[in-house]
Amino acid sequence: MYSRLPFDRPQTIRSLGTRLFSRIKDDDARSLILSFLAEPGDL
């Protein structure tokens, strides 16, 4: 599964968006992801 969804790649994080929260329950980690998603960026 990890080879299909490389979470160390910004493109993966941006494409999944808040759907990552189905697996990430830690509020600090969620906050960090939301901050990352709020930044402008290229896919």
PDB file with one MODEL, atoms N, CA, C and O in Angstrom:
MODEL        1
ATOM      1  N   MET A   1       0.813  -1.188   0.000  1.00  0.00           N
ATOM      2  CA  MET A   1       0.000   0.000   0.000  1.00  0.00           C
ATOM      3  C   MET A   1       0.862   1.260   0.000  1.00  0.00           C
ATOM      4  O   MET A   1       0.542   2.223  -0.696  1.00  0.00           O
ATOM      5  N   TYR A   2       1.934   1.266   0.760  1.00  0.00           N
ATOM      6  CA  TYR A   2       2.744   2.469   0.846  1.00  0.00           C
ATOM      7  C   TYR A   2       3.406   2.818  -0.474  1.00  0.00           C
ATOM      8  O   TYR A   2       3.652   3.994  -0.741  1.00  0.00           O
ATOM      9  N   SER A   3       3.700   1.833  -1.303  1.00  0.00           N
ATOM     10  CA  SER A   3       4.274   2.155  -2.599  1.00  0.00           C
ATOM     11  C   SER A   3       3.243   2.833  -3.487  1.00  0.00           C
ATOM     12  O   SER A   3       3.605   3.625  -4.357  1.00  0.00           O
ATOM     13  N   ARG A   4       1.965   2.535  -3.282  1.00  0.00           N
ATOM     14  CA  ARG A   4       0.894   3.169  -4.048  1.00  0.00           C
ATOM     15  C   ARG A   4       0.600   4.576  -3.549  1.00  0.00           C
ATOM     16  O   ARG A   4       0.205   5.438  -4.333  1.00  0.00           O
ATOM     17  N   LEU A   5       0.784   4.818  -2.272  1.00  0.00           N
ATOM     18  CA  LEU A   5       0.489   6.117  -1.672  1.00  0.00           C
ATOM     19  C   LEU A   5       1.700   6.626  -0.896  1.00  0.00           C
ATOM     20  O   LEU A   5       1.737   6.533   0.331  1.00  0.00           O
ATOM     21  N   PRO A   6       2.675   7.156  -1.599  1.00  0.00           N
ATOM     22  CA  PRO A   6       3.886   7.627  -0.918  1.00  0.00           C
ATOM     23  C   PRO A   6       3.625   8.939  -0.171  1.00  0.00           C
ATOM     24  O   PRO A   6       3.646  10.017  -0.766  1.00  0.00           O
ATOM     25  N   PHE A   7       3.384   8.834   1.111  1.00  0.00           N
ATOM     26  CA  PHE A   7       3.009   9.995   1.909  1.00  0.00           C
ATOM     27  C   PHE A   7       4.149  10.979   2.126  1.00  0.00           C
ATOM     28  O   PHE A   7       3.939  12.046   2.703  1.00  0.00           O
ATOM     29  N   ASP A   8       5.331  10.644   1.681  1.00  0.00           N
ATOM     30  CA  ASP A   8       6.427  11.593   1.786  1.00  0.00           C
ATOM     31  C   ASP A   8       6.481  12.521   0.573  1.00  0.00           C
ATOM     32  O   ASP A   8       7.371  13.366   0.477  1.00  0.00           O
ATOM     33  N   ARG A   9       5.536  12.367  -0.346  1.00  0.00           N
ATOM     34  CA  ARG A   9       5.483  13.222  -1.532  1.00  0.00           C
ATOM     35  C   ARG A   9       4.370  14.260  -1.375  1.00  0.00           C
ATOM     36  O   ARG A   9       3.223  13.903  -1.107  1.00  0.00           O
ATOM     37  N   PRO A  10       4.704  15.542  -1.541  1.00  0.00           N
ATOM     38  CA  PRO A  10       3.688  16.589  -1.396  1.00  0.00           C
ATOM     39  C   PRO A  10       2.487  16.391  -2.320  1.00  0.00           C
ATOM     40  O   PRO A  10       1.360  16.721  -1.951  1.00  0.00           O
ATOM     41  N   GLN A  11       2.723  15.852  -3.519  1.00  0.00           N
ATOM     42  CA  GLN A  11       1.623  15.644  -4.463  1.00  0.00           C
ATOM     43  C   GLN A  11       0.577  14.697  -3.889  1.00  0.00           C
ATOM     44  O   GLN A  11      -0.621  14.896  -4.088  1.00  0.00           O
ATOM     45  N   THR A  12       1.020  13.687  -3.191  1.00  0.00           N
ATOM     46  CA  THR A  12       0.091  12.720  -2.603  1.00  0.00           C
ATOM     47  C   THR A  12      -0.739  13.377  -1.514  1.00  0.00           C
ATOM     48  O   THR A  12      -1.953  13.184  -1.444  1.00  0.00           O
ATOM     49  N   ILE A  13      -0.083  14.151  -0.670  1.00  0.00           N
ATOM     50  CA  ILE A  13      -0.794  14.825   0.422  1.00  0.00           C
ATOM     51  C   ILE A  13      -1.839  15.776  -0.148  1.00  0.00           C
ATOM     52  O   ILE A  13      -2.977  15.807   0.321  1.00  0.00           O
ATOM     53  N   ARG A  14      -1.455  16.550  -1.157  1.00  0.00           N
ATOM     54  CA  ARG A  14      -2.395  17.502  -1.758  1.00  0.00           C
ATOM     55  C   ARG A  14      -3.549  16.788  -2.456  1.00  0.00           C
ATOM     56  O   ARG A  14      -4.690  17.241  -2.370  1.00  0.00           O
ATOM     57  N   SER A  15      -3.278  15.696  -3.135  1.00  0.00           N
ATOM     58  CA  SER A  15      -4.351  15.013  -3.860  1.00  0.00           C
ATOM     59  C   SER A  15      -5.333  14.335  -2.903  1.00  0.00           C
ATOM     60  O   SER A  15      -6.525  14.254  -3.199  1.00  0.00           O
ATOM     61  N   LEU A  16      -4.852  13.855  -1.775  1.00  0.00           N
ATOM     62  CA  LEU A  16      -5.738  13.203  -0.810  1.00  0.00           C
ATOM     63  C   LEU A  16      -6.441  14.214   0.092  1.00  0.00           C
ATOM     64  O   LEU A  16      -7.577  13.996   0.514  1.00  0.00           O
ATOM     65  N   GLY A  17      -5.769  15.307   0.381  1.00  0.00           N
ATOM     66  CA  GLY A  17      -6.376  16.352   1.210  1.00  0.00           C
ATOM     67  C   GLY A  17      -6.836  15.815   2.560  1.00  0.00           C
ATOM     68  O   GLY A  17      -6.128  15.039   3.201  1.00  0.00           O
ATOM     69  N   THR A  18      -8.014  16.229   2.981  1.00  0.00           N
ATOM     70  CA  THR A  18      -8.508  15.849   4.307  1.00  0.00           C
ATOM     71  C   THR A  18      -8.939  14.387   4.371  1.00  0.00           C
ATOM     72  O   THR A  18      -9.263  13.895   5.452  1.00  0.00           O
ATOM     73  N   ARG A  19      -8.950  13.691   3.257  1.00  0.00           N
ATOM     74  CA  ARG A  19      -9.238  12.248   3.314  1.00  0.00           C
ATOM     75  C   ARG A  19      -8.158  11.508   4.096  1.00  0.00           C
ATOM     76  O   ARG A  19      -8.373  10.379   4.539  1.00  0.00           O
ATOM     77  N   LEU A  20      -7.001  12.138   4.267  1.00  0.00           N
ATOM     78  CA  LEU A  20      -5.947  11.551   5.098  1.00  0.00           C
ATOM     79  C   LEU A  20      -6.409  11.388   6.544  1.00  0.00           C
ATOM     80  O   LEU A  20      -5.912  10.522   7.265  1.00  0.00           O
ATOM     81  N   PHE A  21      -7.355  12.217   6.961  1.00  0.00           N
ATOM     82  CA  PHE A  21      -7.788  12.194   8.350  1.00  0.00           C
ATOM     83  C   PHE A  21      -8.513  10.912   8.730  1.00  0.00           C
ATOM     84  O   PHE A  21      -8.748  10.668   9.914  1.00  0.00           O
ATOM     85  N   SER A  22      -8.868  10.099   7.762  1.00  0.00           N
ATOM     86  CA  SER A  22      -9.458   8.801   8.099  1.00  0.00           C
ATOM     87  C   SER A  22      -8.416   7.905   8.757  1.00  0.00           C
ATOM     88  O   SER A  22      -8.762   6.957   9.461  1.00  0.00           O
ATOM     89  N   ARG A  23      -7.152   8.204   8.528  1.00  0.00           N
ATOM     90  CA  ARG A  23      -6.064   7.413   9.115  1.00  0.00           C
ATOM     91  C   ARG A  23      -5.280   8.181  10.169  1.00  0.00           C
ATOM     92  O   ARG A  23      -4.635   7.576  11.025  1.00  0.00           O
ATOM     93  N   ILE A  24      -5.330   9.493  10.115  1.00  0.00           N
ATOM     94  CA  ILE A  24      -4.554  10.323  11.041  1.00  0.00           C
ATOM     95  C   ILE A  24      -5.504  10.905  12.073  1.00  0.00           C
ATOM     96  O   ILE A  24      -6.372  11.711  11.741  1.00  0.00           O
ATOM     97  N   LYS A  25      -5.341  10.499  13.317  1.00  0.00           N
ATOM     98  CA  LYS A  25      -6.239  10.928  14.392  1.00  0.00           C
ATOM     99  C   LYS A  25      -5.623  11.990  15.300  1.00  0.00           C
ATOM    100  O   LYS A  25      -6.342  12.664  16.037  1.00  0.00           O
ATOM    101  N   ASP A  26      -4.312  12.144  15.255  1.00  0.00           N
ATOM    102  CA  ASP A  26      -3.617  13.090  16.116  1.00  0.00           C
ATOM    103  C   ASP A  26      -3.937  14.531  15.698  1.00  0.00           C
ATOM    104  O   ASP A  26      -3.729  14.901  14.542  1.00  0.00           O
ATOM    105  N   ASP A  27      -4.436  15.336  16.625  1.00  0.00           N
ATOM    106  CA  ASP A  27      -4.834  16.714  16.314  1.00  0.00           C
ATOM    107  C   ASP A  27      -3.660  17.565  15.837  1.00  0.00           C
ATOM    108  O   ASP A  27      -3.834  18.402  14.951  1.00  0.00           O
ATOM    109  N   ASP A  28      -2.479  17.372  16.400  1.00  0.00           N
ATOM    110  CA  ASP A  28      -1.314  18.145  15.965  1.00  0.00           C
ATOM    111  C   ASP A  28      -0.939  17.798  14.527  1.00  0.00           C
ATOM    112  O   ASP A  28      -0.608  18.686  13.742  1.00  0.00           O
ATOM    113  N   ALA A  29      -0.989  16.532  14.181  1.00  0.00           N
ATOM    114  CA  ALA A  29      -0.681  16.105  12.813  1.00  0.00           C
ATOM    115  C   ALA A  29      -1.732  16.640  11.843  1.00  0.00           C
ATOM    116  O   ALA A  29      -1.400  17.066  10.736  1.00  0.00           O
ATOM    117  N   ARG A  30      -2.985  16.619  12.255  1.00  0.00           N
ATOM    118  CA  ARG A  30      -4.055  17.156  11.404  1.00  0.00           C
ATOM    119  C   ARG A  30      -3.852  18.653  11.175  1.00  0.00           C
ATOM    120  O   ARG A  30      -4.025  19.140  10.058  1.00  0.00           O
ATOM    121  N   SER A  31      -3.492  19.369  12.211  1.00  0.00           N
ATOM    122  CA  SER A  31      -3.252  20.801  12.099  1.00  0.00           C
ATOM    123  C   SER A  31      -2.104  21.085  11.132  1.00  0.00           C
ATOM    124  O   SER A  31      -2.185  22.008  10.321  1.00  0.00           O
ATOM    125  N   LEU A  32      -1.055  20.305  11.217  1.00  0.00           N
ATOM    126  CA  LEU A  32       0.087  20.463  10.320  1.00  0.00           C
ATOM    127  C   LEU A  32      -0.328  20.215   8.868  1.00  0.00           C
ATOM    128  O   LEU A  32       0.083  20.951   7.971  1.00  0.00           O
ATOM    129  N   ILE A  33      -1.126  19.200   8.639  1.00  0.00           N
ATOM    130  CA  ILE A  33      -1.587  18.896   7.285  1.00  0.00           C
ATOM    131  C   ILE A  33      -2.493  20.012   6.767  1.00  0.00           C
ATOM    132  O   ILE A  33      -2.372  20.420   5.612  1.00  0.00           O
ATOM    133  N   LEU A  34      -3.392  20.502   7.605  1.00  0.00           N
ATOM    134  CA  LEU A  34      -4.264  21.602   7.182  1.00  0.00           C
ATOM    135  C   LEU A  34      -3.456  22.847   6.825  1.00  0.00           C
ATOM    136  O   LEU A  34      -3.786  23.545   5.866  1.00  0.00           O
ATOM    137  N   SER A  35      -2.416  23.127   7.576  1.00  0.00           N
ATOM    138  CA  SER A  35      -1.546  24.269   7.272  1.00  0.00           C
ATOM    139  C   SER A  35      -0.853  24.065   5.930  1.00  0.00           C
ATOM    140  O   SER A  35      -0.757  24.993   5.127  1.00  0.00           O
ATOM    141  N   PHE A  36      -0.375  22.855   5.691  1.00  0.00           N
ATOM    142  CA  PHE A  36       0.274  22.538   4.417  1.00  0.00           C
ATOM    143  C   PHE A  36      -0.701  22.690   3.266  1.00  0.00           C
ATOM    144  O   PHE A  36      -0.350  23.245   2.224  1.00  0.00           O
ATOM    145  N   LEU A  37      -1.920  22.204   3.440  1.00  0.00           N
ATOM    146  CA  LEU A  37      -2.916  22.282   2.378  1.00  0.00           C
ATOM    147  C   LEU A  37      -3.350  23.716   2.100  1.00  0.00           C
ATOM    148  O   LEU A  37      -3.759  24.027   0.981  1.00  0.00           O
ATOM    149  N   ALA A  38      -3.270  24.588   3.091  1.00  0.00           N
ATOM    150  CA  ALA A  38      -3.661  25.983   2.922  1.00  0.00           C
ATOM    151  C   ALA A  38      -2.635  26.786   2.133  1.00  0.00           C
ATOM    152  O   ALA A  38      -2.956  27.841   1.586  1.00  0.00           O
ATOM    153  N   GLU A  39      -1.405  26.292   2.071  1.00  0.00           N
ATOM    154  CA  GLU A  39      -0.354  26.978   1.314  1.00  0.00           C
ATOM    155  C   GLU A  39      -0.566  26.761  -0.176  1.00  0.00           C
ATOM    156  O   GLU A  39      -0.982  25.680  -0.595  1.00  0.00           O
ATOM    157  N   PRO A  40      -0.285  27.779  -0.976  1.00  0.00           N
ATOM    158  CA  PRO A  40      -0.350  27.561  -2.415  1.00  0.00           C
ATOM    159  C   PRO A  40       0.760  26.611  -2.838  1.00  0.00           C
ATOM    160  O   PRO A  40       1.862  26.648  -2.289  1.00  0.00           O
ATOM    161  N   GLY A  41       0.472  25.779  -3.794  1.00  0.00           N
ATOM    162  CA  GLY A  41       1.475  24.834  -4.254  1.00  0.00           C
ATOM    163  C   GLY A  41       1.069  24.191  -5.565  1.00  0.00           C
ATOM    164  O   GLY A  41      -0.091  24.232  -5.974  1.00  0.00           O
ATOM    165  N   ASP A  42       2.043  23.608  -6.200  1.00  0.00           N
ATOM    166  CA  ASP A  42       1.796  22.922  -7.472  1.00  0.00           C
ATOM    167  C   ASP A  42       1.675  21.446  -7.244  1.00  0.00           C
ATOM    168  O   ASP A  42       2.317  20.894  -6.350  1.00  0.00           O
ATOM    169  N   LEU A  43       0.856  20.795  -8.047  1.00  0.00           N
ATOM    170  CA  LEU A  43       0.746  19.336  -7.992  1.00  0.00           C
ATOM    171  C   LEU A  43       1.767  18.717  -8.846  1.00  0.00           C
ATOM    172  O   LEU A  43       1.838  17.492  -8.934  1.00  0.00           O
TER     173      LEU A  43
ENDMDL
END
